[in-house]
């Protein structure tokens, strides 16, 4: 089996020595080539090149941003061979994800341990046993995502965290909590909800303040604790949506508390939840922050979302 390991050398939980250990372990099972990312977006190019070379497996070592870039490279590649009747998942290399970031939501959603040595052991076992599954993806305009997207306050919080990290801060749950509080009270126009959700054959849902989209559950983690706005979201179904209509202090605090429940079921007058959607569009009367898989992508006024079923094989 030919494989390519795409390494983010800035992965927060690995060192050069640990990467060497990982490479040796993988080479015990596959014919491995190692390629390092040099800039944002480079992992997309490396994954696309690997798929077009006809490799069987692409392995990532990095966080959720690296995984997202690799997935987009695979999904936009043109493999050298394509047999009639093959699905997208059958014609593309499989994906294996070694957790190397601070949160690793995608890897943990697949059932992999948080720490990279344990995750590597499980991946090696999966390769030996031929253990894989096919998952669906989400797509926002022309970009794919694996587990979540956000339009509004959650994306703005991610932007704040990324700015803090560029100033040398370490990504921690405390940093996310402080950024969330600052964004809510100081950075949001809470009195004028600007988002409308449109979907085929249904009445539009207007005056939404912020929207969370999930392709699986959980949405994210705060340390070891799952945060679950849409607990029924699944790689095997369409997209799930949770929107908050008004960012009032009492109702918003109640909704966020429900996210952390051991049996989450967010509900209330200010909450809109939609399950298993094939496609929908979000429009805003003003530019709002936008994120995919925990990466801030700037501000948008319109984003079209679609579910892409059975899109990719993953080692699990």
ABEGO torsion letter per residue (X at the ends): XBBBBBBBAABAABBAAAAAAAAAAAAAABBBBBBBBABBGAAAAAAAAAAAAGBABBBBBEBAAAAAAAAAAAAABBBABBBBGBBAAAABBBBBBBBABAAGAAAAAAGBBABAAAAAAAAAAAAAAGBBBBBBBBBBEABBBAABBBBEAAAAAAAAAAAAAAAGBBBBAAAAAAAAAAAAAAABBAABBABBBBBBGBBBBBGBABBBBBABOBABBBEABBBBABAABBAABBBBBBBBABBBAAAAAAAAAAAABABBBBBEAABBBBBGBABBBBBBABBBBBBBGGBBAEBBABBBBBBBBGABBBBX
